[in-house]
Structure formats: structure tokens, C-alpha cells
């Protein structure tokens, strides 16, 4: 089955710790994205990557870092510098190239809670 | 910067009736995409419908259709013959720059279906 997987589904972090959220896709999509969702809010863009070894900051990149060493993988690290990391994190991808190929598809999400 | 506004935090409709969800956006671009996504309690983001700005014809997907008014920067979603499974959060989203730069979301409308 082709799709986007995120792990873990739930993640608990102590204050001061860095944690890494996994996002993997087997859709052969070029572009991948990370979004954050807070209660009662829409999604906000954290980072995105259009090709391997390249990525750009989104609207709320402070306190987060990413890497894109493989086309299939786009892990997100939530660092201790992120002041309010408790949120729902969604990964998305799209093929790119125009038309239907520019539609983003989403993974199931990771719920991060800071204890 | 682009903005997306959903002015209805919550809507309620009787099963089998029709409901319209509103969305307005602000952009200076001429080429862009608009989307409606559905987020049920599972929190999985599901694409409902997409519209390319250069297309004058309104997009339709079975019971779902849009009213795209480019000059007014309005993009409403009509759900016909509402079903219990339509109950969810609905998010309007904008994508410019050829679709590669990430989505800008509204804050969502919570749709309740009354049996």
C-alpha cells in the first residue's frame, strides 16, 4: 500500500529534551511538509522540502529542525528551544509538477505532549 | 502574505439537507490552488475537493461542490444530501507558487449532522 506513515502516534517529552518525529512516504513524492495543529486552530507550516538535501523554513520554524537525506524520509526534531511544543504534528507530501500532482496528502499525525 | 478566513466556527445541518461552508482568502497572486480538507475525529486530513484558480468551472466531487468567485476571493463548499459520516472539521486551504510552498489554512468549521 502506498502512503505516508508517521511515528510514533503519541509521544511524551520532558522539558529540556529534544525529540524526533518520523515521517516516511512510499509515494515517490518530491516535496514533503511539516505542519503543526493547535486546538481550535488550522494547520501552520513549520518546514518544507522540495528536493533531497534542501529545505525551507515555514511560518513557525523557530525551535524546530529537519533533514532530508532521502526522498522517502523527512524527520522533524522538536528542540528544547521550542517554548510550547505540545501540539498535533502532521506530515504531508505531494508529487509536484502542476495540476493534481500539486495536491498534498497527509499522514495520520503524531500527538506530542510535554510533561 | 496570504490569509484564509473561515467565518463560521460551527455549523449544524439536518441529515439529508444541504449546507454551505464559507471561505474567503486574500492574495495578490493570479495563479493558485484552493482546497477543502475534512478532518474527522481520527484527525486524519482527507482531501474533499480542489480548485485551480485559472479554471472558471466550479469543481464537483459527488455530493460536494464549490462556488468559486475569483474576483470576490470567495471559495465556499456545498455539501448536498448530508450524511452522518460528513460530521467533521472542515478546513479551507490556499496554495500559491505553483503549489510547492506549503498550504495556508483557515481555522476550520466544525460541521454537526443532526439525525
gemmi code that builds the backbone of each chain (N, CA, C; Angstrom):
import gemmi

chains = {
    "A": [
        ("UNK", (0.843, -1.199, 0.000), (0.000, 0.000, 0.000), (0.873, 1.242, 0.000)),
        ("UNK", (0.557, 2.187, -0.898), (1.286, 3.438, -0.902), (0.674, 4.391, 0.094)),
        ("UNK", (1.546, 5.192, 0.742), (1.008, 6.143, 1.681), (2.080, 6.843, 2.469)),
        ("UNK", (1.634, 7.596, 3.479), (2.518, 8.344, 4.354), (2.339, 7.796, 5.762)),
        ("UNK", (3.440, 7.447, 6.389), (3.383, 6.951, 7.753), (4.110, 7.913, 8.680)),
        ("UNK", (3.573, 8.068, 9.884), (4.191, 8.891, 10.908), (4.296, 8.056, 12.180)),
        ("UNK", (5.423, 8.211, 12.846), (5.585, 7.505, 14.115), (6.384, 8.361, 15.078)),
        ("UNK", (6.130, 8.183, 16.386), (5.042, 7.386, 16.948), (3.711, 8.123, 16.845)),
        ("UNK", (2.625, 7.455, 17.214), (1.318, 8.099, 17.197), (1.188, 9.080, 18.364)),
        ("UNK", (1.726, 8.667, 19.527), (1.754, 9.517, 20.711), (3.194, 9.609, 21.208)),
        ("UNK", (3.591, 10.784, 21.657), (4.955, 10.996, 22.137), (4.914, 11.922, 23.331)),
        ("UNK", (5.642, 11.522, 24.367), (5.706, 12.331, 25.574), (7.146, 12.773, 25.780)),
        ("UNK", (7.311, 14.014, 26.114), (8.655, 14.573, 26.258), (8.753, 15.344, 27.563)),
        ("UNK", (9.883, 15.187, 28.210), (10.153, 16.011, 29.392), (10.713, 17.346, 28.920)),
        ("UNK", (10.487, 18.359, 29.704), (11.025, 19.670, 29.348), (12.540, 19.598, 29.256)),
        ("UNK", (13.103, 20.265, 28.232), (14.547, 20.280, 28.049), (15.065, 19.194, 27.145)),
        ("UNK", (14.197, 18.269, 26.730), (14.619, 17.182, 25.847), (14.307, 17.517, 24.399)),
        ("UNK", (15.183, 17.036, 23.507), (14.871, 17.054, 22.085), (14.163, 15.747, 21.728)),
        ("UNK", (13.210, 15.820, 20.815), (12.560, 14.607, 20.331), (12.448, 14.690, 18.811)),
        ("UNK", (12.446, 13.518, 18.164), (12.358, 13.465, 16.712), (11.112, 12.705, 16.286)),
        ("UNK", (10.340, 13.323, 15.402), (9.143, 12.724, 14.849), (9.474, 12.196, 13.456)),
        ("UNK", (9.013, 10.992, 13.180), (9.330, 10.352, 11.908), (8.215, 10.560, 10.893)),
        ("UNK", (8.587, 10.764, 9.638), (7.655, 10.814, 8.521), (8.289, 10.093, 7.337)),
        ("UNK", (7.599, 9.069, 6.835), (8.083, 8.294, 5.701), (6.972, 8.193, 4.659)),
        ("UNK", (7.352, 8.297, 3.371), (6.363, 8.125, 2.310), (6.936, 7.220, 1.215)),
        ("UNK", (6.055, 6.378, 0.658), (6.475, 5.496, -0.437), (5.693, 5.819, -1.705)),
        ("UNK", (5.331, 7.091, -1.848), (4.551, 7.555, -2.990), (5.435, 8.132, -4.101)),
        ("UNK", (6.743, 8.138, -3.862), (7.692, 8.737, -4.803), (7.435, 10.233, -4.994)),
        ("UNK", (6.948, 10.864, -3.931), (6.694, 12.298, -3.991), (7.992, 13.074, -3.764)),
        ("UNK", (8.112, 14.192, -4.483), (9.308, 15.013, -4.354), (9.258, 15.920, -3.128)),
        ("UNK", (8.106, 16.521, -2.878), (8.004, 17.537, -1.828), (7.366, 16.969, -0.566)),
        ("UNK", (7.902, 17.383, 0.585), (7.362, 16.964, 1.876), (7.253, 18.157, 2.800)),
        ("UNK", (6.298, 18.076, 3.730), (5.947, 19.225, 4.562), (5.707, 18.780, 6.001)),
        ("UNK", (5.934, 19.689, 6.953), (5.529, 19.504, 8.339), (4.629, 20.665, 8.754)),
        ("UNK", (3.490, 20.287, 9.394), (2.546, 21.256, 9.915), (2.307, 20.993, 11.400)),
        ("UNK", (1.931, 22.046, 12.076), (1.546, 21.953, 13.482), (0.087, 22.380, 13.611)),
        ("UNK", (-0.672, 21.639, 14.446), (-2.071, 21.991, 14.695), (-2.296, 22.126, 16.194)),
        ("UNK", (-2.788, 23.272, 16.608), (-3.165, 23.526, 17.996), (-4.685, 23.519, 18.116)),
        ("UNK", (-5.211, 23.266, 19.313), (-6.675, 23.192, 19.486), (-7.371, 24.436, 18.946)),
        ("UNK", (-8.418, 24.200, 18.167), (-9.198, 25.310, 17.631), (-8.508, 26.097, 16.546)),
        ("UNK", (-7.411, 25.561, 16.031), (-6.644, 26.274, 15.017), (-6.530, 25.440, 13.762)),
        ("UNK", (-6.260, 26.117, 12.678), (-5.888, 25.406, 11.465), (-4.440, 24.954, 11.551)),
        ("UNK", (-3.944, 24.403, 10.482), (-2.574, 23.932, 10.446), (-1.634, 25.082, 10.078)),
        ("UNK", (-0.456, 25.068, 10.681), (0.559, 26.075, 10.354), (1.830, 25.375, 9.895)),
        ("UNK", (2.457, 25.931, 8.876), (3.599, 25.316, 8.225), (4.878, 25.538, 9.027)),
        ("UNK", (5.596, 24.429, 9.304), (6.838, 24.503, 10.067), (8.046, 24.531, 9.122)),
        ("UNK", (8.193, 23.494, 8.319), (9.280, 23.361, 7.349), (8.749, 22.619, 6.138)),
        ("UNK", (9.423, 22.822, 5.002), (9.112, 22.029, 3.838), (10.375, 21.782, 3.021)),
        ("UNK", (10.294, 20.737, 2.203), (11.433, 20.333, 1.382), (10.918, 19.931, 0.004)),
        ("UNK", (11.492, 20.523, -1.017), (11.043, 20.215, -2.372), (11.934, 19.183, -3.050)),
        ("UNK", (13.175, 19.047, -2.558), (14.075, 18.028, -3.097), (14.996, 17.556, -1.988)),
        ("UNK", (15.654, 16.454, -2.209), (16.597, 15.896, -1.231), (17.712, 16.897, -0.950)),
        ("UNK", (18.116, 16.950, 0.328), (19.207, 17.807, 0.793), (18.911, 19.294, 0.682)),
        ("UNK", (17.646, 19.637, 0.615), (17.256, 21.047, 0.582), (15.935, 21.212, 1.310)),
        ("UNK", (15.809, 22.273, 2.134), (14.562, 22.523, 2.827), (14.468, 24.006, 3.167)),
        ("UNK", (13.235, 24.450, 3.396), (12.973, 25.865, 3.669), (12.141, 26.004, 4.933)),
        ("UNK", (12.341, 27.136, 5.624), (11.542, 27.427, 6.800), (10.137, 27.834, 6.385)),
        ("UNK", (9.179, 27.393, 7.196), (7.818, 27.851, 7.037), (7.532, 29.009, 7.968)),
        ("UNK", (6.280, 29.143, 8.366), (5.855, 30.293, 9.162), (6.287, 30.223, 10.626)),
        ("UNK", (6.500, 29.001, 11.145), (6.772, 28.850, 12.576), (7.951, 27.917, 12.806)),
        ("UNK", (9.089, 28.158, 12.165), (10.227, 27.246, 12.202), (11.053, 27.324, 13.492)),
        ("UNK", (10.913, 28.369, 14.270), (11.757, 28.538, 15.447), (11.563, 27.403, 16.437)),
        ("UNK", (12.674, 26.787, 16.861), (12.615, 25.693, 17.808), (12.484, 24.325, 17.170)),
        ("UNK", (12.489, 24.275, 15.860), (12.387, 23.019, 15.111), (13.570, 22.881, 14.162)),
        ("UNK", (13.909, 21.631, 13.812), (14.894, 21.388, 12.771), (14.476, 20.164, 11.965)),
        ("UNK", (14.952, 20.087, 10.719), (14.610, 18.974, 9.844), (15.849, 18.538, 9.073)),
        ("UNK", (15.720, 17.388, 8.415), (16.720, 16.925, 7.471), (15.998, 16.226, 6.338)),
        ("UNK", (16.650, 16.136, 5.192), (16.058, 15.424, 4.052), (17.197, 14.722, 3.309)),
        ("UNK", (17.646, 13.631, 3.913), (18.759, 12.863, 3.343), (18.287, 11.847, 2.314)),
        ("UNK", (17.028, 11.452, 2.417), (16.438, 10.512, 1.471), (15.113, 11.069, 0.983)),
        ("UNK", (14.741, 10.710, -0.221), (13.495, 11.203, -0.783), (12.299, 10.751, 0.049)),
        ("UNK", (12.403, 9.560, 0.636), (11.265, 8.970, 1.324), (11.057, 9.500, 2.737)),
        ("UNK", (12.048, 10.179, 3.299), (12.040, 10.468, 4.720), (12.257, 11.949, 5.013)),
        ("UNK", (11.500, 12.478, 5.986), (11.605, 13.899, 6.331), (11.365, 14.035, 7.829)),
        ("UNK", (12.327, 13.655, 8.670), (12.129, 13.719, 10.122), (12.160, 15.143, 10.659)),
        ("UNK", (11.364, 15.358, 11.686), (11.270, 16.661, 12.352), (11.778, 16.524, 13.784)),
        ("UNK", (12.715, 17.356, 14.173), (13.195, 17.385, 15.552), (12.627, 18.609, 16.261)),
        ("UNK", (11.993, 18.347, 17.383), (11.481, 19.414, 18.232), (12.530, 19.647, 19.309)),
        ("UNK", (13.163, 20.797, 19.291), (14.266, 21.038, 20.214), (13.771, 21.669, 21.514)),
        ("UNK", (14.674, 21.732, 22.479), (14.328, 22.331, 23.772), (14.078, 23.838, 23.633)),
        ("UNK", (14.454, 24.408, 22.514), (14.222, 25.834, 22.283), (12.773, 26.146, 21.907)),
        ("UNK", (12.016, 25.115, 21.569), (10.591, 25.321, 21.241), (9.841, 25.507, 22.555)),
        ("UNK", (9.275, 26.682, 22.745), (8.725, 27.037, 24.056), (7.403, 26.362, 24.372)),
        ("UNK", (6.641, 26.024, 23.402), (5.334, 25.423, 23.642), (5.111, 24.302, 22.636)),
        ("UNK", (5.780, 23.167, 22.803), (5.756, 22.137, 21.770), (4.531, 21.227, 21.794)),
        ("UNK", (3.736, 21.255, 22.852), (2.572, 20.373, 22.916), (1.606, 20.721, 21.798)),
        ("UNK", (1.370, 19.773, 20.892), (0.535, 20.014, 19.712), (0.390, 18.710, 18.939)),
        ("UNK", (-0.410, 18.771, 17.882), (-0.569, 17.669, 16.947), (0.237, 18.012, 15.703)),
        ("UNK", (1.115, 17.080, 15.271), (2.015, 17.341, 14.151), (1.638, 16.461, 12.961)),
        ("UNK", (1.488, 17.100, 11.817), (1.089, 16.397, 10.602), (2.146, 16.560, 9.519)),
        ("UNK", (2.444, 15.467, 8.865), (3.367, 15.446, 7.737), (2.557, 15.285, 6.458)),
        ("UNK", (3.003, 15.910, 5.386), (2.298, 15.821, 4.107), (3.313, 15.722, 2.978)),
        ("UNK", (2.834, 15.298, 1.819), (3.709, 15.246, 0.653), (2.901, 15.459, -0.618)),
        ("UNK", (3.596, 15.864, -1.669), (2.965, 15.874, -2.984), (4.006, 15.646, -4.066)),
        ("UNK", (3.524, 15.219, -5.220), (4.421, 14.861, -6.314), (5.048, 16.090, -6.944)),
        ("UNK", (4.230, 17.138, -7.141), (4.710, 18.352, -7.793), (4.636, 18.241, -9.300)),
        ("UNK", (4.613, 19.383, -9.950), (4.599, 19.397, -11.395), (3.333, 19.953, -12.000)),
        ("UNK", (2.415, 20.388, -11.142), (1.214, 21.028, -11.644), (-0.008, 20.140, -11.595)),
        ("UNK", (-1.169, 20.757, -11.653), (-2.434, 20.036, -11.678), (-2.653, 19.198, -10.434)),
        ("UNK", (-3.205, 18.025, -10.632), (-3.497, 17.143, -9.494), (-2.230, 16.772, -8.719)),
        ("UNK", (-1.086, 16.823, -9.377), (0.168, 16.442, -8.727), (0.570, 17.408, -7.628)),
        ("UNK", (-0.065, 18.575, -7.570), (0.255, 19.544, -6.535), (-0.682, 19.440, -5.341)),
        ("UNK", (-1.492, 18.419, -5.286), (-2.361, 18.198, -4.127), (-1.564, 17.528, -3.028)),
        ("UNK", (-1.650, 18.078, -1.817), (-0.934, 17.495, -0.686), (-1.781, 16.417, -0.016)),
        ("UNK", (-1.099, 15.327, 0.338), (-1.715, 14.229, 1.066), (-1.016, 14.099, 2.414)),
        ("UNK", (-1.811, 13.742, 3.430), (-1.334, 13.825, 4.802), (-1.160, 12.452, 5.446)),
        ("UNK", (-0.207, 12.388, 6.364), (-0.060, 11.239, 7.228), (-1.056, 11.306, 8.370)),
        ("UNK", (-1.060, 10.289, 9.247), (-2.053, 10.217, 10.332), (-1.748, 11.111, 11.516)),
        ("UNK", (-0.530, 11.672, 11.606), (-0.206, 12.612, 12.669), (0.458, 11.995, 13.884)),
        ("UNK", (1.157, 12.850, 14.630), (1.763, 12.496, 15.918), (1.323, 13.515, 16.947)),
        ("UNK", (0.828, 13.011, 18.081), (0.439, 13.884, 19.172), (1.599, 13.974, 20.150)),
        ("UNK", (2.178, 15.175, 20.294), (3.310, 15.394, 21.204), (2.815, 16.119, 22.444)),
        ("UNK", (3.175, 15.563, 23.595), (2.814, 16.180, 24.872), (4.080, 16.385, 25.702)),
        ("UNK", (4.251, 17.590, 26.206), (5.374, 17.886, 27.086), (4.919, 17.771, 28.524)),
        ("UNK", (5.642, 16.958, 29.300), (5.250, 16.702, 30.685), (5.885, 17.710, 31.623)),
    ],
    "B": [
        ("UNK", (1.506, 38.467, 2.565), (1.247, 37.070, 2.926), (-0.219, 36.743, 2.683)),
        ("UNK", (-0.430, 35.502, 2.306), (-1.797, 35.075, 2.048), (-2.506, 34.766, 3.361)),
        ("UNK", (-3.792, 35.027, 3.384), (-4.604, 34.683, 4.554), (-5.861, 33.973, 4.086)),
        ("UNK", (-6.353, 33.090, 4.929), (-7.589, 32.353, 4.667), (-8.497, 32.521, 5.869)),
        ("UNK", (-9.746, 32.898, 5.616), (-10.694, 33.162, 6.704), (-11.935, 32.289, 6.568)),
        ("UNK", (-12.225, 31.571, 7.632), (-13.475, 30.810, 7.717), (-14.277, 31.439, 8.848)),
        ("UNK", (-15.378, 32.064, 8.512), (-16.109, 32.887, 9.471), (-17.118, 32.115, 10.305)),
        ("UNK", (-17.290, 30.832, 10.003), (-18.282, 30.012, 10.727), (-17.542, 28.985, 11.578)),
        ("UNK", (-17.380, 29.214, 12.880), (-16.691, 28.226, 13.715), (-17.451, 26.902, 13.775)),
        ("UNK", (-18.780, 26.982, 13.675), (-19.590, 25.760, 13.787), (-20.854, 25.909, 12.937)),
        ("UNK", (-21.219, 24.803, 12.288), (-22.457, 24.767, 11.516), (-23.179, 23.468, 11.857)),
        ("UNK", (-24.510, 23.531, 11.790), (-25.316, 22.346, 12.061), (-26.326, 22.176, 10.931)),
        ("UNK", (-26.550, 20.925, 10.515), (-27.491, 20.647, 9.421), (-28.202, 19.337, 9.696)),
        ("UNK", (-29.434, 19.245, 9.251), (-30.183, 18.004, 9.371), (-29.681, 17.011, 8.318)),
        ("UNK", (-29.667, 15.765, 8.701), (-29.316, 14.706, 7.759), (-30.186, 14.829, 6.509)),
        ("UNK", (-29.553, 14.640, 5.344), (-30.189, 14.699, 4.026), (-30.388, 16.123, 3.506)),
        ("UNK", (-30.114, 17.125, 4.335), (-30.245, 18.511, 3.884), (-28.925, 18.980, 3.270)),
        ("UNK", (-28.947, 20.226, 2.788), (-27.774, 20.832, 2.148), (-27.198, 21.908, 3.052)),
        ("UNK", (-25.873, 21.980, 3.095), (-25.214, 23.003, 3.915), (-24.073, 23.612, 3.104)),
        ("UNK", (-23.832, 24.891, 3.354), (-22.744, 25.600, 2.673), (-21.781, 26.187, 3.699)),
        ("UNK", (-20.503, 25.872, 3.524), (-19.446, 26.394, 4.396), (-18.700, 27.497, 3.655)),
        ("UNK", (-18.429, 28.588, 4.348), (-17.843, 29.767, 3.707), (-16.339, 29.842, 3.898)),
        ("UNK", (-15.680, 30.431, 2.922), (-14.234, 30.654, 2.985), (-13.895, 31.855, 2.122)),
        ("UNK", (-13.122, 32.768, 2.666), (-12.578, 33.859, 1.872), (-11.078, 33.864, 2.030)),
        ("UNK", (-10.387, 34.428, 1.064), (-8.930, 34.425, 1.097), (-8.413, 35.727, 0.542)),
        ("UNK", (-7.174, 35.996, 0.831), (-6.552, 37.212, 0.342), (-5.216, 36.843, -0.302)),
        ("UNK", (-5.014, 37.274, -1.521), (-3.772, 37.008, -2.224), (-3.579, 38.040, -3.322)),
        ("UNK", (-2.324, 38.254, -3.697), (-2.010, 39.118, -4.829), (-1.597, 38.290, -6.042)),
        ("UNK", (-1.575, 36.966, -5.882), (-1.191, 36.090, -6.984), (-2.373, 35.847, -7.904)),
        ("UNK", (-2.072, 35.499, -9.137), (-3.128, 35.206, -10.103), (-3.271, 33.703, -10.329)),
        ("UNK", (-2.216, 32.950, -10.021), (-2.241, 31.505, -10.232), (-2.099, 30.816, -8.886)),
        ("UNK", (-3.116, 30.053, -8.501), (-3.073, 29.401, -7.192), (-4.090, 28.269, -7.174)),
        ("UNK", (-4.052, 27.502, -6.085), (-4.996, 26.412, -5.873), (-5.750, 26.670, -4.570)),
        ("UNK", (-6.965, 26.167, -4.518), (-7.762, 26.199, -3.305), (-8.255, 24.792, -3.011)),
        ("UNK", (-8.327, 24.475, -1.730), (-8.699, 23.125, -1.306), (-9.691, 23.190, -0.143)),
        ("UNK", (-10.490, 22.153, -0.049), (-11.218, 21.855, 1.173), (-10.746, 20.491, 1.669)),
        ("UNK", (-10.337, 20.469, 2.951), (-9.964, 19.227, 3.610), (-10.943, 18.956, 4.735)),
        ("UNK", (-11.160, 17.678, 4.981), (-12.025, 17.214, 6.063), (-11.150, 16.547, 7.113)),
        ("UNK", (-11.410, 16.852, 8.401), (-10.687, 16.202, 9.489), (-11.700, 15.602, 10.457)),
        ("UNK", (-11.952, 14.296, 10.358), (-12.876, 13.632, 11.284), (-12.214, 13.455, 12.645)),
        ("UNK", (-12.914, 12.888, 13.614), (-12.327, 12.696, 14.954), (-11.013, 11.926, 14.965)),
        ("UNK", (-10.768, 11.097, 13.979), (-9.488, 10.380, 13.887), (-8.315, 11.331, 13.647)),
        ("UNK", (-8.607, 12.548, 13.220), (-7.649, 13.623, 12.938), (-6.869, 13.446, 11.635)),
        ("UNK", (-7.223, 12.417, 10.867), (-6.622, 12.263, 9.545), (-7.166, 13.343, 8.612)),
        ("UNK", (-6.299, 14.063, 7.932), (-6.723, 15.090, 6.983), (-7.040, 14.425, 5.647)),
        ("UNK", (-8.252, 14.647, 5.165), (-8.724, 13.994, 3.945), (-9.113, 15.068, 2.932)),
        ("UNK", (-8.573, 14.961, 1.730), (-8.930, 15.922, 0.687), (-10.383, 15.720, 0.269)),
        ("UNK", (-11.135, 16.809, 0.241), (-12.521, 16.752, -0.210), (-12.616, 17.191, -1.667)),
        ("UNK", (-12.004, 18.335, -1.976), (-12.146, 18.904, -3.302), (-11.066, 19.957, -3.514)),
        ("UNK", (-10.670, 20.141, -4.781), (-9.670, 21.149, -5.106), (-10.138, 21.979, -6.285)),
        ("UNK", (-9.625, 23.211, -6.368), (-9.989, 24.119, -7.449), (-8.740, 24.858, -7.905)),
        ("UNK", (-8.502, 24.873, -9.200), (-7.407, 25.667, -9.746), (-7.944, 27.034, -10.143)),
        ("UNK", (-7.242, 28.078, -9.793), (-7.766, 29.431, -9.965), (-8.015, 29.798, -11.422)),
        ("UNK", (-7.265, 29.197, -12.338), (-7.427, 29.584, -13.742), (-8.670, 28.944, -14.378)),
        ("UNK", (-9.251, 27.969, -13.672), (-10.441, 27.302, -14.199), (-11.699, 28.046, -13.752)),
        ("UNK", (-12.515, 28.437, -14.695), (-13.746, 29.150, -14.356), (-14.823, 28.198, -13.845)),
        ("UNK", (-14.773, 26.952, -14.306), (-15.793, 25.988, -13.916), (-15.581, 25.560, -12.470)),
        ("UNK", (-16.669, 25.542, -11.706), (-16.601, 25.123, -10.313), (-16.379, 23.614, -10.221)),
        ("UNK", (-15.488, 23.202, -9.303), (-15.197, 21.789, -9.115), (-16.354, 21.082, -8.400)),
        ("UNK", (-16.566, 19.825, -8.755), (-17.570, 18.998, -8.082), (-16.984, 17.607, -7.854)),
        ("UNK", (-17.358, 17.005, -6.739), (-16.972, 15.632, -6.397), (-18.166, 14.983, -5.715)),
        ("UNK", (-18.971, 14.297, -6.502), (-20.164, 13.621, -5.974), (-21.066, 14.625, -5.253)),
        ("UNK", (-21.255, 14.492, -3.948), (-22.161, 15.371, -3.202), (-21.521, 16.719, -2.831)),
        ("UNK", (-20.268, 16.883, -3.136), (-19.531, 18.078, -2.753), (-19.283, 18.967, -3.979)),
        ("UNK", (-19.553, 20.239, -3.826), (-19.279, 21.181, -4.908), (-18.820, 22.504, -4.300)),
        ("UNK", (-18.159, 23.302, -5.132), (-17.695, 24.602, -4.647), (-18.326, 25.699, -5.472)),
        ("UNK", (-18.372, 26.882, -4.855), (-18.743, 28.113, -5.550), (-17.517, 29.014, -5.476)),
        ("UNK", (-16.766, 29.063, -6.569), (-15.507, 29.799, -6.625), (-15.766, 31.141, -7.293)),
        ("UNK", (-15.594, 32.205, -6.537), (-15.771, 33.561, -7.035), (-14.416, 34.257, -6.949)),
        ("UNK", (-13.674, 34.233, -8.070), (-12.292, 34.706, -8.041), (-12.199, 36.199, -7.717)),
        ("UNK", (-13.056, 36.994, -8.314), (-12.988, 38.444, -8.090), (-13.293, 38.786, -6.639)),
        ("UNK", (-14.210, 38.065, -6.047), (-14.580, 38.298, -4.651), (-13.671, 37.554, -3.688)),
        ("UNK", (-12.779, 36.716, -4.211), (-11.875, 35.881, -3.398), (-12.676, 35.071, -2.386)),
        ("UNK", (-13.642, 34.357, -2.929), (-14.525, 33.539, -2.119), (-14.533, 32.113, -2.647)),
        ("UNK", (-14.591, 31.152, -1.724), (-14.485, 29.737, -2.114), (-15.332, 28.930, -1.139)),
        ("UNK", (-16.614, 28.823, -1.371), (-17.499, 28.116, -0.449), (-17.693, 26.665, -0.873)),
        ("UNK", (-17.967, 25.822, 0.104), (-18.186, 24.390, -0.100), (-19.635, 24.058, 0.179)),
        ("UNK", (-20.296, 23.419, -0.793), (-21.670, 22.969, -0.615), (-21.689, 21.454, -0.496)),
        ("UNK", (-22.336, 20.985, 0.571), (-22.496, 19.548, 0.787), (-23.980, 19.236, 0.627)),
        ("UNK", (-24.311, 18.442, -0.344), (-25.697, 18.057, -0.604), (-25.998, 16.722, 0.043)),
        ("UNK", (-27.279, 16.509, 0.389), (-27.690, 15.225, 0.969), (-26.759, 14.830, 2.111)),
        ("UNK", (-26.637, 15.697, 3.110), (-25.686, 15.488, 4.210), (-25.889, 14.126, 4.868)),
        ("UNK", (-24.780, 13.484, 5.184), (-24.794, 12.169, 5.829), (-24.076, 12.247, 7.167)),
        ("UNK", (-24.393, 11.313, 8.053), (-23.775, 11.319, 9.381), (-22.250, 11.280, 9.294)),
        ("UNK", (-21.747, 10.594, 8.287), (-20.294, 10.489, 8.103), (-19.636, 11.778, 7.656)),
        ("UNK", (-20.441, 12.787, 7.322), (-19.868, 14.085, 6.935), (-19.472, 14.914, 8.152)),
        ("UNK", (-19.896, 14.502, 9.342), (-19.570, 15.242, 10.560), (-18.053, 15.270, 10.757)),
        ("UNK", (-17.495, 16.478, 10.854), (-16.042, 16.633, 10.939), (-15.707, 18.112, 11.019)),
        ("UNK", (-14.407, 18.396, 11.180), (-13.892, 19.743, 10.963), (-13.575, 19.870, 9.481)),
        ("UNK", (-13.912, 21.013, 8.910), (-13.607, 21.278, 7.505), (-12.686, 22.486, 7.428)),
        ("UNK", (-11.583, 22.302, 6.714), (-10.596, 23.365, 6.576), (-10.482, 23.785, 5.119)),
        ("UNK", (-10.503, 25.082, 4.916), (-10.230, 25.680, 3.621), (-8.727, 25.982, 3.576)),
        ("UNK", (-8.100, 25.744, 2.438), (-6.651, 25.956, 2.334), (-6.285, 26.547, 0.986)),
        ("UNK", (-5.226, 27.343, 0.999), (-4.728, 28.036, -0.192), (-3.300, 27.591, -0.475)),
        ("UNK", (-2.978, 27.463, -1.750), (-1.612, 27.170, -2.151), (-1.255, 28.011, -3.360)),
        ("UNK", (-0.203, 28.779, -3.256), (0.274, 29.564, -4.382), (1.615, 29.040, -4.847)),
        ("UNK", (2.323, 29.800, -5.611), (3.682, 29.463, -6.024), (3.803, 28.151, -6.746)),
        ("UNK", (2.811, 27.777, -7.528), (2.854, 26.513, -8.244), (2.572, 25.336, -7.357)),
        ("UNK", (2.175, 25.598, -6.132), (1.782, 24.509, -5.250), (2.891, 23.959, -4.390)),
        ("UNK", (4.119, 24.474, -4.519), (5.244, 23.852, -3.836), (5.563, 24.445, -2.482)),
        ("UNK", (4.978, 25.606, -2.157), (5.426, 26.339, -0.974), (4.605, 26.091, 0.273)),
        ("UNK", (3.796, 25.078, 0.303), (3.026, 24.809, 1.500), (1.652, 25.425, 1.434)),
        ("UNK", (0.780, 24.932, 2.290), (-0.601, 25.378, 2.348), (-0.796, 26.391, 3.459)),
        ("UNK", (-1.697, 27.360, 3.212), (-2.179, 28.278, 4.244), (-3.610, 27.885, 4.564)),
        ("UNK", (-3.875, 27.605, 5.834), (-5.176, 27.092, 6.252), (-6.004, 28.147, 6.969)),
        ("UNK", (-7.337, 28.026, 6.852), (-8.240, 28.717, 7.738), (-8.324, 27.979, 9.059)),
        ("UNK", (-9.089, 28.546, 9.998), (-9.167, 27.951, 11.329), (-10.182, 26.829, 11.422)),
        ("UNK", (-10.953, 26.627, 10.383), (-11.840, 25.482, 10.346), (-13.276, 25.782, 10.732)),
        ("UNK", (-14.179, 24.929, 10.240), (-15.597, 24.952, 10.599), (-15.977, 23.568, 11.093)),
        ("UNK", (-16.538, 23.509, 12.277), (-16.994, 22.236, 12.840), (-18.407, 21.969, 12.327)),
        ("UNK", (-18.575, 20.908, 11.542), (-19.872, 20.578, 10.968), (-20.536, 19.480, 11.785)),
        ("UNK", (-21.734, 19.776, 12.253), (-22.532, 18.811, 13.026), (-23.696, 18.358, 12.153)),
        ("UNK", (-23.914, 17.056, 12.094), (-25.040, 16.499, 11.338), (-26.085, 16.005, 12.342)),
        ("UNK", (-27.274, 16.568, 12.274), (-28.364, 16.186, 13.167), (-29.159, 15.042, 12.535)),
        ("UNK", (-29.293, 13.905, 13.222), (-30.031, 12.773, 12.638), (-31.535, 13.032, 12.553)),
    ],
}
model = gemmi.Model(1)
for chain_id, residues in chains.items():
    chain = gemmi.Chain(chain_id)
    for i, (resn, *xyz) in enumerate(residues, 1):
        res = gemmi.Residue()
        res.name, res.seqid = resn, gemmi.SeqId(i, " ")
        for name, pos in zip(("N", "CA", "C"), xyz):
            atom = gemmi.Atom()
            atom.name, atom.element = name, gemmi.Element(name[0])
            atom.pos, atom.b_iso = gemmi.Position(*pos), 0.0
            res.add_atom(atom)
        chain.add_residue(res)
    model.add_chain(chain)
structure = gemmi.Structure()
structure.add_model(model)
structure.setup_entities()
